[in-house]
Amino acid sequence: MKIASSLKSLKKRDINSKLVRRRGRVYIINKKNPKFKARQK
């Protein structure tokens, strides 16, 4: 999982990436390709 200050560029890496908010943090999740996971710092 990458930890980034901005997720905009990470979301564009793959079509299946979704932006979700959990426990006050912003995450990028990708069911088809889990290596694209990211979390906002």
C-alpha positions as CSV (number, residue, x, y, z in Angstrom):
1,M,0.0,0.0,0.0
2,K,1.3,3.4,-0.9
3,I,0.8,6.3,1.5
4,A,0.5,9.6,-0.4
5,S,-0.4,13.2,0.4
6,S,-2.6,13.4,-2.7
7,L,-4.5,10.4,-4.3
8,K,-5.6,12.1,-7.5
9,S,-2.7,10.8,-9.6
10,L,-2.9,7.3,-8.0
11,K,-6.6,7.0,-8.9
12,K,-5.9,7.6,-12.5
13,R,-3.4,4.7,-12.7
14,D,-6.2,2.1,-13.2
15,I,-9.8,2.1,-14.4
16,N,-11.0,-0.1,-11.5
17,S,-9.6,2.1,-8.7
18,K,-12.3,3.4,-6.3
19,L,-12.0,6.2,-3.8
20,V,-13.4,5.3,-0.3
21,R,-13.5,7.0,3.1
22,R,-13.0,4.8,6.1
23,R,-12.5,6.0,9.7
24,G,-11.6,9.5,8.6
25,R,-9.0,8.3,6.1
26,V,-9.2,8.3,2.3
27,Y,-8.3,5.1,0.5
28,I,-7.9,3.9,-3.1
29,I,-9.0,0.3,-3.4
30,N,-8.9,-1.9,-6.5
31,K,-10.6,-5.3,-6.4
32,K,-9.2,-6.5,-9.8
33,N,-5.6,-5.4,-9.1
34,P,-4.9,-5.1,-5.3
35,K,-1.4,-3.8,-5.8
36,F,-2.9,-0.4,-6.6
37,K,-4.1,0.2,-3.0
38,A,-3.3,3.6,-1.5
39,R,-4.0,5.6,1.6
40,Q,-3.9,9.4,2.1
41,K,-1.5,10.6,4.7
